[in-house]
Amino acid sequence: MKKSYYTTIIVLILFVILFISESQAQSFKKIDEIPLDISYYRANRVTQPVVKVIYGRPTLKKKKAFGDQVPLNKLWRTGANEATEVKFYQDIMFGDQKIPAGTYVLLTIPGEKEWEIILNTKLDVWGAFQYDPDADIARIRVPVSKAERLQVFSIAFKRIKNEIQMVLGWDSTRVKIPLKIEDIVVAKL
């Protein structure tokens, strides 16, 4: 009887341990509160993309995005978590600098009146912690403008004549990065 009793106890303990480990295996670690987003620029809905940006979307948690939550005049990953990556599907003019097709990290140095925009070749990095200035391929300066308040950092594209603007927006700050692409073919439907 004692042997059967101990065997039953051991089987129950093993069952509980197995059940607990299985239930833990199905749970996720704390889910990241900052969503990843992708923004494309296409000449129209049926053409291949021209530019793609992958970035984290932080939300406004302090009084001001720039100067409080993100320091001014310091290197920023231009989003949250992983450094923001931009893919150009063809050669592009980034400001006045010609950039070959490829994928790059987009970093910024926010200022009150203008931002420095940096393209860097060191990919798959967390934030700006592994920034290597020797891997920069372009740096331009762009002015800051103001607009309606956005609670979440966002990147979108706007076309004005033969220029594409990559617009960074958060809080009431807007920064427009000029991009020019040769031979944008618009398909006729």
Beta strands, then each sheet from edge to edge (+ up, - down):
strand 1: 36-42
strand 2: 49-56
strand 3: 85-88
strand 4: 92-94
strand 5: 97-99
strand 6: 102-109
strand 7: 114-120
strand 8: 136-160
strand 9: 163-180
sheet 1: 1+ 2- 3+ 6- 7+ 8- 9+ 4- 5+
end
